[in-house]
Amino acid sequence: MNDLTETCKDGELGCRTVAENARNTQLESVFTDYSKQRGHFARALQGEVERLGGTSTDSGTATATVFRGWINLKSALSGDDGGALIAACETGEENAVGAFELVANMRRFDYVAS
């Protein structure tokens, strides 16, 4: 669950980065909301880890930190192109979906193997 918490933290910080770089108030608002949502997901997972007696993580991954730097650079180079920011976010979201699907598939395998 800590891996999924990191994935959610990555999403929270990534969406915040996009919101900060958006030059369109509608995009800024949408990605601010997405950031808050991902933060809520991360806190829910942290609570579940702690409820189960584990120690929860409170950070994202180093890879996502680099990716956020790429978003900042892409934003600077693309000017007012909100499409470039959305494309960068889509990549992050695809990675997040993959992480959650991996865990779901592992759970299914554990259930079938039992």
Protein Blocks (a to p, Z undefined) as FASTA:
>chain_A
ZZmmmmmmmmmmmmmmmmmmpcbfklmmmmmmmmmmmmmmmmmmmmmmmmnopacdfbdc
fklmmmmmmmmmmmmmnomalklmmmmmmmmmmmmmmmmmmmmmmmmmmmmmZZ
